[in-house]
Amino acid sequence: MKFLATTGAALVLSCLAVTAVSAEQLKRIPTKPGTDGNAITISCFRGPWSQVIWDRPNAIFVEDLVKIGYTYPQAHAIGERVCRDEYGQGEHEYMASTLRKIMATTPPGH
């Protein structure tokens, strides 16, 4: 019984440590919503893995694309394309460049 209690406590502590790291990472990634009406916030959920597994655009990214004229399905598809690019992982300028290229070939409202 003591073994189960010790193992359970260790498991809880390890889960708390992972949660704390994830929360800290999330504080740094997105920019504050509403800081600039003309800016597009590139904000992606990464998950705890270094591989592209759960990567997806956060709501602020999709909403900013909708604000400038993309439909929701277009905005979500653009967000998926930018966030799921394995070369953009940790490379904000690469992600911004990818978004600029997509916007140049498919402007809002088309």
Biopython code that builds the backbone (N, CA, C, O; Angstrom):
import numpy as np
from Bio.PDB.StructureBuilder import StructureBuilder

atoms = [
    (1, "MET", "N", (0.816, -1.183, 0.000)),
    (1, "MET", "CA", (0.000, 0.000, 0.000)),
    (1, "MET", "C", (0.867, 1.257, 0.000)),
    (1, "MET", "O", (0.563, 2.243, -0.671)),
    (2, "LYS", "N", (1.976, 1.195, 0.784)),
    (2, "LYS", "CA", (2.887, 2.335, 0.837)),
    (2, "LYS", "C", (3.497, 2.590, -0.540)),
    (2, "LYS", "O", (3.709, 3.738, -0.928)),
    (3, "PHE", "N", (3.778, 1.506, -1.279)),
    (3, "PHE", "CA", (4.328, 1.622, -2.627)),
    (3, "PHE", "C", (3.359, 2.380, -3.540)),
    (3, "PHE", "O", (3.781, 3.263, -4.288)),
    (4, "LEU", "N", (2.070, 2.044, -3.486)),
    (4, "LEU", "CA", (1.066, 2.721, -4.301)),
    (4, "LEU", "C", (0.963, 4.194, -3.949)),
    (4, "LEU", "O", (0.838, 5.034, -4.839)),
    (5, "ALA", "N", (1.012, 4.516, -2.677)),
    (5, "ALA", "CA", (0.940, 5.913, -2.246)),
    (5, "ALA", "C", (2.156, 6.693, -2.739)),
    (5, "ALA", "O", (2.022, 7.821, -3.211)),
    (6, "THR", "N", (3.330, 6.101, -2.632)),
    (6, "THR", "CA", (4.553, 6.754, -3.095)),
    (6, "THR", "C", (4.533, 6.934, -4.611)),
    (6, "THR", "O", (4.865, 8.007, -5.115)),
    (7, "THR", "N", (4.146, 5.891, -5.332)),
    (7, "THR", "CA", (4.071, 5.959, -6.784)),
    (7, "THR", "C", (3.038, 6.992, -7.224)),
    (7, "THR", "O", (3.276, 7.761, -8.155)),
    (8, "GLY", "N", (1.897, 7.003, -6.552)),
    (8, "GLY", "CA", (0.849, 7.977, -6.882)),
    (8, "GLY", "C", (1.310, 9.396, -6.646)),
    (8, "GLY", "O", (1.044, 10.283, -7.457)),
    (9, "ALA", "N", (2.006, 9.620, -5.530)),
    (9, "ALA", "CA", (2.508, 10.964, -5.223)),
    (9, "ALA", "C", (3.533, 11.403, -6.268)),
    (9, "ALA", "O", (3.522, 12.557, -6.696)),
    (10, "ALA", "N", (4.412, 10.500, -6.679)),
    (10, "ALA", "CA", (5.409, 10.822, -7.698)),
    (10, "ALA", "C", (4.742, 11.144, -9.028)),
    (10, "ALA", "O", (5.164, 12.058, -9.736)),
    (11, "LEU", "N", (3.709, 10.398, -9.360)),
    (11, "LEU", "CA", (2.984, 10.640, -10.598)),
    (11, "LEU", "C", (2.309, 12.003, -10.572)),
    (11, "LEU", "O", (2.367, 12.735, -11.560)),
    (12, "VAL", "N", (1.678, 12.355, -9.473)),
    (12, "VAL", "CA", (1.025, 13.659, -9.335)),
    (12, "VAL", "C", (2.048, 14.781, -9.459)),
    (12, "VAL", "O", (1.800, 15.767, -10.154)),
    (13, "LEU", "N", (3.194, 14.646, -8.795)),
    (13, "LEU", "CA", (4.231, 15.670, -8.863)),
    (13, "LEU", "C", (4.783, 15.818, -10.274)),
    (13, "LEU", "O", (5.044, 16.937, -10.718)),
    (14, "SER", "N", (4.965, 14.711, -10.984)),
    (14, "SER", "CA", (5.471, 14.814, -12.351)),
    (14, "SER", "C", (4.444, 15.468, -13.260)),
    (14, "SER", "O", (4.825, 16.221, -14.157)),
    (15, "CYS", "N", (3.161, 15.209, -13.065)),
    (15, "CYS", "CA", (2.115, 15.863, -13.857)),
    (15, "CYS", "C", (2.077, 17.352, -13.569)),
    (15, "CYS", "O", (1.883, 18.154, -14.482)),
    (16, "LEU", "N", (2.260, 17.734, -12.310)),
    (16, "LEU", "CA", (2.267, 19.150, -11.958)),
    (16, "LEU", "C", (3.454, 19.860, -12.592)),
    (16, "LEU", "O", (3.324, 21.004, -13.027)),
    (17, "ALA", "N", (4.604, 19.206, -12.653)),
    (17, "ALA", "CA", (5.777, 19.816, -13.262)),
    (17, "ALA", "C", (5.551, 20.048, -14.746)),
    (17, "ALA", "O", (5.922, 21.103, -15.260)),
    (18, "VAL", "N", (4.955, 19.098, -15.449)),
    (18, "VAL", "CA", (4.657, 19.258, -16.871)),
    (18, "VAL", "C", (3.657, 20.380, -17.072)),
    (18, "VAL", "O", (3.816, 21.183, -17.991)),
    (19, "THR", "N", (2.631, 20.456, -16.237)),
    (19, "THR", "CA", (1.635, 21.503, -16.354)),
    (19, "THR", "C", (2.267, 22.871, -16.141)),
    (19, "THR", "O", (1.932, 23.814, -16.858)),
    (20, "ALA", "N", (3.166, 23.004, -15.180)),
    (20, "ALA", "CA", (3.802, 24.290, -14.906)),
    (20, "ALA", "C", (4.637, 24.745, -16.088)),
    (20, "ALA", "O", (4.611, 25.927, -16.432)),
    (21, "VAL", "N", (5.375, 23.848, -16.717)),
    (21, "VAL", "CA", (6.172, 24.206, -17.882)),
    (21, "VAL", "C", (5.261, 24.629, -19.026)),
    (21, "VAL", "O", (5.533, 25.632, -19.687)),
    (22, "SER", "N", (4.195, 23.893, -19.273)),
    (22, "SER", "CA", (3.289, 24.219, -20.357)),
    (22, "SER", "C", (2.643, 25.575, -20.137)),
    (22, "SER", "O", (2.508, 26.352, -21.082)),
    (23, "ALA", "N", (2.243, 25.873, -18.913)),
    (23, "ALA", "CA", (1.624, 27.159, -18.613)),
    (23, "ALA", "C", (2.621, 28.288, -18.837)),
    (23, "ALA", "O", (2.251, 29.339, -19.359)),
    (24, "GLU", "N", (3.871, 28.090, -18.455)),
    (24, "GLU", "CA", (4.889, 29.118, -18.645)),
    (24, "GLU", "C", (5.152, 29.348, -20.128)),
    (24, "GLU", "O", (5.313, 30.490, -20.558)),
    (25, "GLN", "N", (5.197, 28.280, -20.908)),
    (25, "GLN", "CA", (5.400, 28.420, -22.348)),
    (25, "GLN", "C", (4.242, 29.174, -22.981)),
    (25, "GLN", "O", (4.454, 30.021, -23.848)),
    (26, "LEU", "N", (3.026, 28.877, -22.559)),
    (26, "LEU", "CA", (1.862, 29.538, -23.128)),
    (26, "LEU", "C", (1.831, 31.023, -22.802)),
    (26, "LEU", "O", (1.276, 31.803, -23.575)),
    (27, "LYS", "N", (2.412, 31.438, -21.678)),
    (27, "LYS", "CA", (2.464, 32.850, -21.342)),
    (27, "LYS", "C", (3.349, 33.609, -22.325)),
    (27, "LYS", "O", (3.087, 34.777, -22.613)),
    (28, "ARG", "N", (4.386, 32.966, -22.841)),
    (28, "ARG", "CA", (5.338, 33.642, -23.712)),
    (28, "ARG", "C", (4.929, 33.630, -25.179)),
    (28, "ARG", "O", (5.326, 34.531, -25.917)),
    (29, "ILE", "N", (4.156, 32.654, -25.632)),
    (29, "ILE", "CA", (3.898, 32.492, -27.060)),
    (29, "ILE", "C", (2.932, 33.532, -27.628)),
    (29, "ILE", "O", (3.333, 34.290, -28.511)),
    (30, "PRO", "N", (1.692, 33.608, -27.172)),
    (30, "PRO", "CA", (0.775, 34.555, -27.810)),
    (30, "PRO", "C", (1.026, 35.990, -27.371)),
    (30, "PRO", "O", (1.431, 36.242, -26.236)),
    (31, "THR", "N", (0.783, 36.922, -28.278)),
    (31, "THR", "CA", (0.804, 38.321, -27.898)),
    (31, "THR", "C", (-0.563, 38.688, -27.362)),
    (31, "THR", "O", (-1.547, 37.993, -27.613)),
    (32, "LYS", "N", (-0.619, 39.758, -26.641)),
    (32, "LYS", "CA", (-1.860, 40.170, -25.988)),
    (32, "LYS", "C", (-2.901, 40.546, -27.042)),
    (32, "LYS", "O", (-2.624, 41.380, -27.904)),
    (33, "PRO", "N", (-4.084, 39.950, -26.990)),
    (33, "PRO", "CA", (-5.136, 40.281, -27.957)),
    (33, "PRO", "C", (-5.517, 41.754, -27.883)),
    (33, "PRO", "O", (-5.571, 42.345, -26.805)),
    (34, "GLY", "N", (-5.778, 42.331, -29.044)),
    (34, "GLY", "CA", (-6.239, 43.706, -29.108)),
    (34, "GLY", "C", (-5.150, 44.755, -28.974)),
    (34, "GLY", "O", (-5.456, 45.937, -28.819)),
    (35, "THR", "N", (-3.880, 44.354, -29.030)),
    (35, "THR", "CA", (-2.812, 45.337, -28.879)),
    (35, "THR", "C", (-2.629, 46.169, -30.143)),
    (35, "THR", "O", (-2.199, 47.319, -30.055)),
    (36, "ASP", "N", (-2.937, 45.633, -31.295)),
    (36, "ASP", "CA", (-2.822, 46.363, -32.552)),
    (36, "ASP", "C", (-3.885, 45.834, -33.497)),
    (36, "ASP", "O", (-3.872, 44.653, -33.846)),
    (37, "GLY", "N", (-4.805, 46.692, -33.915)),
    (37, "GLY", "CA", (-5.909, 46.276, -34.770)),
    (37, "GLY", "C", (-5.491, 45.782, -36.136)),
    (37, "GLY", "O", (-6.230, 45.026, -36.766)),
    (38, "ASN", "N", (-4.314, 46.191, -36.616)),
    (38, "ASN", "CA", (-3.867, 45.786, -37.947)),
    (38, "ASN", "C", (-2.893, 44.614, -37.914)),
    (38, "ASN", "O", (-2.511, 44.099, -38.965)),
    (39, "ALA", "N", (-2.496, 44.199, -36.749)),
    (39, "ALA", "CA", (-1.523, 43.112, -36.635)),
    (39, "ALA", "C", (-2.223, 41.760, -36.666)),
    (39, "ALA", "O", (-3.368, 41.623, -36.234)),
    (40, "ILE", "N", (-1.522, 40.784, -37.177)),
    (40, "ILE", "CA", (-1.992, 39.404, -37.141)),
    (40, "ILE", "C", (-1.100, 38.684, -36.142)),
    (40, "ILE", "O", (0.116, 38.610, -36.322)),
    (41, "THR", "N", (-1.704, 38.160, -35.101)),
    (41, "THR", "CA", (-0.966, 37.445, -34.065)),
    (41, "THR", "C", (-0.793, 35.998, -34.510)),
    (41, "THR", "O", (-1.766, 35.251, -34.608)),
    (42, "ILE", "N", (0.442, 35.610, -34.776)),
    (42, "ILE", "CA", (0.726, 34.216, -35.110)),
    (42, "ILE", "C", (0.903, 33.485, -33.789)),
    (42, "ILE", "O", (1.910, 33.652, -33.100)),
    (43, "SER", "N", (-0.080, 32.679, -33.449)),
    (43, "SER", "CA", (-0.075, 31.983, -32.170)),
    (43, "SER", "C", (-0.508, 30.544, -32.403)),
    (43, "SER", "O", (-1.604, 30.281, -32.897)),
    (44, "CYS", "N", (0.370, 29.623, -32.041)),
    (44, "CYS", "CA", (0.117, 28.210, -32.284)),
    (44, "CYS", "C", (0.228, 27.405, -30.995)),
    (44, "CYS", "O", (1.072, 27.692, -30.147)),
    (45, "PHE", "N", (-0.617, 26.412, -30.855)),
    (45, "PHE", "CA", (-0.486, 25.443, -29.765)),
    (45, "PHE", "C", (0.493, 24.379, -30.226)),
    (45, "PHE", "O", (0.302, 23.780, -31.284)),
    (46, "ARG", "N", (1.543, 24.135, -29.444)),
    (46, "ARG", "CA", (2.560, 23.155, -29.833)),
    (46, "ARG", "C", (2.388, 21.820, -29.129)),
    (46, "ARG", "O", (2.587, 20.774, -29.746)),
    (47, "GLY", "N", (2.033, 21.832, -27.883)),
    (47, "GLY", "CA", (2.020, 20.588, -27.130)),
    (47, "GLY", "C", (3.401, 20.315, -26.577)),
    (47, "GLY", "O", (4.333, 21.078, -26.831)),
    (48, "PRO", "N", (3.548, 19.241, -25.829)),
    (48, "PRO", "CA", (4.818, 18.970, -25.159)),
    (48, "PRO", "C", (5.879, 18.297, -26.033)),
    (48, "PRO", "O", (7.006, 18.110, -25.574)),
    (49, "TRP", "N", (5.563, 17.935, -27.254)),
    (49, "TRP", "CA", (6.513, 17.215, -28.093)),
    (49, "TRP", "C", (7.275, 18.140, -29.015)),
    (49, "TRP", "O", (6.799, 19.226, -29.347)),
    (50, "SER", "N", (8.458, 17.716, -29.431)),
    (50, "SER", "CA", (9.219, 18.503, -30.402)),
    (50, "SER", "C", (8.766, 18.197, -31.825)),
    (50, "SER", "O", (9.032, 18.978, -32.738)),
    (51, "GLN", "N", (8.090, 17.079, -32.023)),
    (51, "GLN", "CA", (7.567, 16.742, -33.346)),
    (51, "GLN", "C", (6.232, 17.469, -33.566)),
    (51, "GLN", "O", (5.560, 17.868, -32.615)),
    (52, "VAL", "N", (5.872, 17.626, -34.835)),
    (52, "VAL", "CA", (4.577, 18.233, -35.167)),
    (52, "VAL", "C", (3.516, 17.159, -34.980)),
    (52, "VAL", "O", (3.354, 16.278, -35.825)),
    (53, "ILE", "N", (2.795, 17.240, -33.865)),
    (53, "ILE", "CA", (1.781, 16.237, -33.541)),
    (53, "ILE", "C", (0.433, 16.899, -33.341)),
    (53, "ILE", "O", (-0.512, 16.633, -34.084)),
    (54, "TRP", "N", (0.340, 17.765, -32.337)),
    (54, "TRP", "CA", (-0.935, 18.408, -32.017)),
    (54, "TRP", "C", (-0.969, 19.858, -32.468)),
    (54, "TRP", "O", (-1.913, 20.578, -32.144)),
    (55, "ASP", "N", (0.018, 20.295, -33.192)),
    (55, "ASP", "CA", (0.137, 21.699, -33.555)),
    (55, "ASP", "C", (-1.117, 22.188, -34.271)),
    (55, "ASP", "O", (-1.636, 21.538, -35.178)),
    (56, "ARG", "N", (-1.583, 23.351, -33.833)),
    (56, "ARG", "CA", (-2.773, 23.945, -34.453)),
    (56, "ARG", "C", (-2.778, 25.430, -34.121)),
    (56, "ARG", "O", (-2.119, 25.855, -33.173)),
    (57, "PRO", "N", (-3.516, 26.222, -34.894)),
    (57, "PRO", "CA", (-3.565, 27.653, -34.602)),
    (57, "PRO", "C", (-4.422, 27.926, -33.369)),
    (57, "PRO", "O", (-5.461, 27.295, -33.174)),
    (58, "ASN", "N", (-3.983, 28.864, -32.544)),
    (58, "ASN", "CA", (-4.803, 29.324, -31.429)),
    (58, "ASN", "C", (-5.891, 30.241, -31.971)),
    (58, "ASN", "O", (-5.773, 30.761, -33.080)),
    (59, "ALA", "N", (-6.932, 30.436, -31.206)),
    (59, "ALA", "CA", (-8.096, 31.209, -31.645)),
    (59, "ALA", "C", (-7.728, 32.621, -32.079)),
    (59, "ALA", "O", (-8.287, 33.123, -33.055)),
    (60, "ILE", "N", (-6.807, 33.274, -31.383)),
    (60, "ILE", "CA", (-6.449, 34.654, -31.723)),
    (60, "ILE", "C", (-5.878, 34.743, -33.134)),
    (60, "ILE", "O", (-6.126, 35.726, -33.832)),
    (61, "PHE", "N", (-5.129, 33.750, -33.563)),
    (61, "PHE", "CA", (-4.550, 33.721, -34.907)),
    (61, "PHE", "C", (-5.673, 33.641, -35.943)),
    (61, "PHE", "O", (-5.700, 34.430, -36.888)),
    (62, "VAL", "N", (-6.583, 32.709, -35.773)),
    (62, "VAL", "CA", (-7.698, 32.541, -36.718)),
    (62, "VAL", "C", (-8.581, 33.794, -36.714)),
    (62, "VAL", "O", (-8.986, 34.265, -37.777)),
    (63, "GLU", "N", (-8.880, 34.332, -35.536)),
    (63, "GLU", "CA", (-9.740, 35.515, -35.440)),
    (63, "GLU", "C", (-9.114, 36.735, -36.112)),
    (63, "GLU", "O", (-9.824, 37.520, -36.740)),
    (64, "ASP", "N", (-7.789, 36.907, -35.989)),
    (64, "ASP", "CA", (-7.120, 38.022, -36.658)),
    (64, "ASP", "C", (-7.208, 37.886, -38.174)),
    (64, "ASP", "O", (-7.377, 38.885, -38.874)),
    (65, "LEU", "N", (-7.096, 36.664, -38.690)),
    (65, "LEU", "CA", (-7.232, 36.451, -40.134)),
    (65, "LEU", "C", (-8.657, 36.724, -40.599)),
    (65, "LEU", "O", (-8.858, 37.277, -41.681)),
    (66, "VAL", "N", (-9.643, 36.346, -39.801)),
    (66, "VAL", "CA", (-11.042, 36.622, -40.130)),
    (66, "VAL", "C", (-11.286, 38.131, -40.122)),
    (66, "VAL", "O", (-12.006, 38.646, -40.977)),
    (67, "LYS", "N", (-10.689, 38.843, -39.158)),
    (67, "LYS", "CA", (-10.859, 40.302, -39.066)),
    (67, "LYS", "C", (-10.389, 41.023, -40.318)),
    (67, "LYS", "O", (-10.956, 42.051, -40.687)),
    (68, "ILE", "N", (-9.360, 40.499, -40.977)),
    (68, "ILE", "CA", (-8.856, 41.196, -42.166)),
    (68, "ILE", "C", (-9.534, 40.751, -43.450)),
    (68, "ILE", "O", (-9.191, 41.242, -44.526)),
    (69, "GLY", "N", (-10.503, 39.818, -43.362)),
    (69, "GLY", "CA", (-11.305, 39.500, -44.536)),
    (69, "GLY", "C", (-11.347, 38.061, -44.995)),
    (69, "GLY", "O", (-12.064, 37.751, -45.946)),
    (70, "TYR", "N", (-10.611, 37.171, -44.360)),
    (70, "TYR", "CA", (-10.696, 35.756, -44.731)),
    (70, "TYR", "C", (-11.954, 35.151, -44.116)),
    (70, "TYR", "O", (-12.403, 35.583, -43.055)),
    (71, "THR", "N", (-12.516, 34.154, -44.786)),
    (71, "THR", "CA", (-13.617, 33.411, -44.180)),
    (71, "THR", "C", (-13.016, 32.532, -43.080)),
    (71, "THR", "O", (-11.806, 32.308, -43.035)),
    (72, "TYR", "N", (-13.887, 32.039, -42.198)),
    (72, "TYR", "CA", (-13.379, 31.192, -41.122)),
    (72, "TYR", "C", (-12.671, 29.947, -41.670)),
    (72, "TYR", "O", (-11.578, 29.629, -41.203)),
    (73, "PRO", "N", (-13.253, 29.226, -42.645)),
    (73, "PRO", "CA", (-12.530, 28.049, -43.166)),
    (73, "PRO", "C", (-11.178, 28.418, -43.791)),
    (73, "PRO", "O", (-10.204, 27.682, -43.629)),
    (74, "GLN", "N", (-11.111, 29.556, -44.507)),
    (74, "GLN", "CA", (-9.833, 29.983, -45.080)),
    (74, "GLN", "C", (-8.830, 30.303, -43.967)),
    (74, "GLN", "O", (-7.675, 29.881, -44.015)),
    (75, "ALA", "N", (-9.292, 31.054, -42.970)),
    (75, "ALA", "CA", (-8.411, 31.452, -41.873)),
    (75, "ALA", "C", (-7.887, 30.237, -41.119)),
    (75, "ALA", "O", (-6.710, 30.180, -40.763)),
    (76, "HIS", "N", (-8.758, 29.276, -40.881)),
    (76, "HIS", "CA", (-8.333, 28.075, -40.167)),
    (76, "HIS", "C", (-7.335, 27.275, -41.008)),
    (76, "HIS", "O", (-6.350, 26.760, -40.479)),
    (77, "ALA", "N", (-7.586, 27.173, -42.300)),
    (77, "ALA", "CA", (-6.658, 26.440, -43.178)),
    (77, "ALA", "C", (-5.295, 27.133, -43.228)),
    (77, "ALA", "O", (-4.263, 26.462, -43.211)),
    (78, "ILE", "N", (-5.279, 28.448, -43.289)),
    (78, "ILE", "CA", (-4.016, 29.188, -43.287)),
    (78, "ILE", "C", (-3.298, 28.963, -41.963)),
    (78, "ILE", "O", (-2.092, 28.717, -41.942)),
    (79, "GLY", "N", (-4.032, 29.048, -40.861)),
    (79, "GLY", "CA", (-3.438, 28.812, -39.549)),
    (79, "GLY", "C", (-2.848, 27.418, -39.431)),
    (79, "GLY", "O", (-1.751, 27.243, -38.900)),
    (80, "GLU", "N", (-3.576, 26.431, -39.924)),
    (80, "GLU", "CA", (-3.068, 25.045, -39.903)),
    (80, "GLU", "C", (-1.781, 24.938, -40.717)),
    (80, "GLU", "O", (-0.823, 24.292, -40.292)),
    (81, "ARG", "N", (-1.763, 25.566, -41.872)),
    (81, "ARG", "CA", (-0.589, 25.501, -42.756)),
    (81, "ARG", "C", (0.635, 26.110, -42.069)),
    (81, "ARG", "O", (1.726, 25.541, -42.108)),
    (82, "VAL", "N", (0.444, 27.267, -41.442)),
    (82, "VAL", "CA", (1.558, 27.951, -40.785)),
    (82, "VAL", "C", (1.999, 27.194, -39.528)),
    (82, "VAL", "O", (3.193, 26.998, -39.307)),
    (83, "CYS", "N", (1.057, 26.781, -38.726)),
    (83, "CYS", "CA", (1.397, 26.150, -37.442)),
    (83, "CYS", "C", (1.927, 24.730, -37.585)),
    (83, "CYS", "O", (2.703, 24.280, -36.742)),
    (84, "ARG", "N", (1.531, 24.023, -38.620)),
    (84, "ARG", "CA", (1.954, 22.635, -38.763)),
    (84, "ARG", "C", (3.220, 22.470, -39.602)),
    (84, "ARG", "O", (3.655, 21.344, -39.841)),
    (85, "ASP", "N", (3.811, 23.564, -40.048)),
    (85, "ASP", "CA", (5.051, 23.506, -40.817)),
    (85, "ASP", "C", (6.204, 23.186, -39.866)),
    (85, "ASP", "O", (6.518, 23.979, -38.978)),
    (86, "GLU", "N", (6.826, 22.037, -40.051)),
    (86, "GLU", "CA", (7.878, 21.612, -39.118)),
    (86, "GLU", "C", (9.096, 22.531, -39.156)),
    (86, "GLU", "O", (9.848, 22.583, -38.182)),
    (87, "TYR", "N", (9.308, 23.250, -40.244)),
    (87, "TYR", "CA", (10.448, 24.169, -40.314)),
    (87, "TYR", "C", (10.188, 25.451, -39.525)),
    (87, "TYR", "O", (11.129, 26.170, -39.191)),
    (88, "GLY", "N", (8.935, 25.740, -39.228)),
    (88, "GLY", "CA", (8.595, 26.936, -38.474)),
    (88, "GLY", "C", (8.670, 26.759, -36.972)),
    (88, "GLY", "O", (8.506, 27.725, -36.227)),
    (89, "GLN", "N", (8.913, 25.548, -36.518)),
    (89, "GLN", "CA", (8.958, 25.271, -35.082)),
    (89, "GLN", "C", (10.063, 26.083, -34.426)),
    (89, "GLN", "O", (11.247, 25.854, -34.676)),
    (90, "GLY", "N", (9.670, 27.034, -33.586)),
    (90, "GLY", "CA", (10.637, 27.874, -32.888)),
    (90, "GLY", "C", (11.237, 28.975, -33.749)),
    (90, "GLY", "O", (12.126, 29.694, -33.292)),
    (91, "GLU", "N", (10.777, 29.119, -34.966)),
    (91, "GLU", "CA", (11.308, 30.115, -35.906)),
    (91, "GLU", "C", (10.201, 31.092, -36.286)),
    (91, "GLU", "O", (9.545, 30.934, -37.315)),
    (92, "HIS", "N", (10.002, 32.109, -35.435)),
    (92, "HIS", "CA", (8.886, 33.029, -35.647)),
    (92, "HIS", "C", (8.996, 33.764, -36.989)),
    (92, "HIS", "O", (7.986, 33.965, -37.664)),
    (93, "GLU", "N", (10.188, 34.160, -37.374)),
    (93, "GLU", "CA", (10.345, 34.883, -38.646)),
    (93, "GLU", "C", (9.990, 33.988, -39.833)),
    (93, "GLU", "O", (9.425, 34.461, -40.819)),
    (94, "TYR", "N", (10.315, 32.705, -39.745)),
    (94, "TYR", "CA", (9.934, 31.775, -40.806)),
    (94, "TYR", "C", (8.411, 31.664, -40.893)),
    (94, "TYR", "O", (7.847, 31.643, -41.987)),
    (95, "MET", "N", (7.752, 31.595, -39.738)),
    (95, "MET", "CA", (6.291, 31.516, -39.731)),
    (95, "MET", "C", (5.682, 32.792, -40.311)),
    (95, "MET", "O", (4.715, 32.723, -41.069)),
    (96, "ALA", "N", (6.236, 33.952, -39.964)),
    (96, "ALA", "CA", (5.741, 35.220, -40.507)),
    (96, "ALA", "C", (5.954, 35.280, -42.014)),
    (96, "ALA", "O", (5.087, 35.755, -42.748)),
    (97, "SER", "N", (7.099, 34.800, -42.475)),
    (97, "SER", "CA", (7.391, 34.773, -43.911)),
    (97, "SER", "C", (6.418, 33.849, -44.652)),
    (97, "SER", "O", (5.935, 34.185, -45.733)),
    (98, "THR", "N", (6.138, 32.694, -44.065)),
    (98, "THR", "CA", (5.178, 31.756, -44.662)),
    (98, "THR", "C", (3.808, 32.402, -44.759)),
    (98, "THR", "O", (3.138, 32.283, -45.785)),
    (99, "LEU", "N", (3.385, 33.083, -43.706)),
    (99, "LEU", "CA", (2.089, 33.763, -43.722)),
    (99, "LEU", "C", (2.055, 34.850, -44.794)),
    (99, "LEU", "O", (1.063, 34.973, -45.512)),
    (100, "ARG", "N", (3.114, 35.633, -44.911)),
    (100, "ARG", "CA", (3.169, 36.677, -45.952)),
    (100, "ARG", "C", (3.040, 36.078, -47.353)),
    (100, "ARG", "O", (2.338, 36.629, -48.201)),
    (101, "LYS", "N", (3.713, 34.952, -47.598)),
    (101, "LYS", "CA", (3.644, 34.296, -48.915)),
    (101, "LYS", "C", (2.222, 33.811, -49.200)),
    (101, "LYS", "O", (1.725, 33.968, -50.315)),
    (102, "ILE", "N", (1.575, 33.229, -48.210)),
    (102, "ILE", "CA", (0.206, 32.747, -48.393)),
    (102, "ILE", "C", (-0.721, 33.922, -48.678)),
    (102, "ILE", "O", (-1.569, 33.848, -49.567)),
    (103, "MET", "N", (-0.560, 35.008, -47.923)),
    (103, "MET", "CA", (-1.416, 36.180, -48.117)),
    (103, "MET", "C", (-1.188, 36.833, -49.476)),
    (103, "MET", "O", (-2.120, 37.380, -50.065)),
    (104, "ALA", "N", (0.053, 36.780, -49.979)),
    (104, "ALA", "CA", (0.346, 37.348, -51.293)),
    (104, "ALA", "C", (-0.307, 36.556, -52.422)),
    (104, "ALA", "O", (-0.767, 37.132, -53.408)),
    (105, "THR", "N", (-0.346, 35.238, -52.273)),
    (105, "THR", "CA", (-0.943, 34.403, -53.324)),
    (105, "THR", "C", (-2.449, 34.264, -53.179)),
    (105, "THR", "O", (-3.145, 34.013, -54.162)),
    (106, "THR", "N", (-2.961, 34.424, -51.961)),
    (106, "THR", "CA", (-4.396, 34.313, -51.711)),
    (106, "THR", "C", (-4.824, 35.464, -50.800)),
    (106, "THR", "O", (-4.956, 35.279, -49.590)),
    (107, "PRO", "N", (-5.041, 36.646, -51.373)),
    (107, "PRO", "CA", (-5.419, 37.787, -50.531)),
    (107, "PRO", "C", (-6.813, 37.615, -49.928)),
    (107, "PRO", "O", (-7.625, 36.856, -50.457)),
    (108, "PRO", "N", (-7.096, 38.309, -48.828)),
    (108, "PRO", "CA", (-8.430, 38.218, -48.211)),
    (108, "PRO", "C", (-9.518, 38.631, -49.189)),
    (108, "PRO", "O", (-9.327, 39.522, -50.017)),
    (109, "GLY", "N", (-10.661, 37.969, -49.077)),
    (109, "GLY", "CA", (-11.790, 38.301, -49.933)),
    (109, "GLY", "C", (-11.806, 37.591, -51.270)),
    (109, "GLY", "O", (-12.681, 37.851, -52.096)),
    (110, "HIS", "N", (-10.856, 36.700, -51.502)),
    (110, "HIS", "CA", (-10.800, 35.972, -52.777)),
    (110, "HIS", "C", (-11.010, 34.499, -52.556)),
    (110, "HIS", "O", (-10.998, 33.723, -53.511)),
]
sb = StructureBuilder()
sb.init_structure("model")
sb.init_model(0)
sb.init_chain("A")
sb.init_seg("    ")
for serial, (resi, resn, name, xyz) in enumerate(atoms, 1):
    if name == "N":
        sb.init_residue(resn, " ", resi, " ")
    sb.init_atom(name, np.array(xyz, "f"), 0.0, 1.0, " ", f" {name:<3s}", serial, name[0])
structure = sb.get_structure()
